[in-house]
Amino acid sequence: MNRMALVFPGQGSQYVGMGATWHSGFAEADRLFEEVADILGYDLKALCMAGPMTQLSRTFYTQPALLNDKCHCIPTLYEGNRNDLRIFSWS
């Protein structure tokens, strides 16, 4: 049985450029950024990719950015029986 645990850092780990790896390598990342922009009413992708860091560091923007970054990598890293996946995060 294959098991996987993912541990994600919380607020304070944000940085300009976060999500760029997922964005450049996986088409699904663009779709997720578009969905998030529709829900939030602002362009989270532009903020994550280009900043400014002062805005990205505000909790109002940081929390959705961190969650979005996690949502990019989970399906990409783990395909198969998701019953064996454990996810831990803090903020």
C-alpha positions in Angstrom: 0.0 0.0 0.0 1.3 3.4 -0.9 0.7 6.1 1.6 1.5 9.8 1.4 1.5 12.6 3.9 1.8 16.3 2.8 2.6 19.0 5.3 2.1 22.6 4.3 3.5 25.7 6.0 1.2 28.5 6.9 1.2 32.3 6.9 4.7 33.6 6.8 5.7 31.3 4.0 4.2 33.3 1.2 6.5 34.8 -1.4 6.2 36.6 -4.8 6.4 33.8 -7.4 4.5 31.2 -5.3 2.7 28.8 -7.6 4.9 29.6 -10.6 6.2 26.0 -10.7 2.6 24.6 -10.8 1.5 27.3 -13.2 4.2 26.6 -15.7 4.0 22.8 -15.6 0.3 22.0 -15.3 -2.6 23.3 -17.4 -5.0 22.6 -14.5 -3.2 25.4 -12.5 -4.5 28.1 -14.8 -8.0 26.8 -14.5 -7.8 26.9 -10.7 -6.4 30.4 -10.8 -9.3 31.5 -13.0 -11.9 29.9 -10.7 -10.3 31.5 -7.7 -10.3 34.9 -9.4 -14.0 34.6 -10.1 -14.8 33.7 -6.5 -12.5 36.3 -4.8 -13.1 39.1 -7.3 -9.4 39.9 -7.9 -6.6 38.4 -9.8 -4.8 36.1 -7.3 -2.5 34.8 -10.0 -1.1 38.2 -10.8 -0.6 38.9 -7.1 1.2 35.6 -6.5 3.3 35.9 -9.6 4.2 39.6 -9.5 3.4 40.9 -6.0 3.8 43.3 -4.5 5.0 41.5 -1.4 3.4 44.1 0.9 0.0 43.2 -0.4 0.6 39.5 -0.6 1.6 39.6 3.1 -1.7 40.9 4.2 -3.8 38.1 5.7 -6.7 39.0 3.4 -4.6 37.9 0.4 -2.1 35.5 2.1 -4.7 32.9 3.2 -6.3 32.4 -0.3 -2.8 32.4 -1.9 -1.6 29.6 0.4 -4.7 27.6 0.0 -4.6 28.0 -3.8 -0.9 26.9 -3.8 -1.8 23.7 -1.9 -4.8 23.0 -4.2 -2.4 23.0 -7.2 0.0 20.5 -5.9 -2.3 17.9 -4.2 -3.9 16.3 -7.3 -0.6 16.6 -9.2 1.5 14.9 -6.5 -0.9 12.2 -5.6 -3.0 10.2 -8.1 -4.8 7.1 -7.0 -6.5 6.1 -3.8 -7.0 9.3 -2.0 -8.0 7.4 1.2 -4.3 6.9 1.7 -3.5 10.6 1.6 -3.1 12.7 4.8 -2.8 16.4 4.6 -1.6 18.7 7.4 -1.4 22.5 7.3 -1.2 25.3 9.8 -1.4 29.0 9.6 
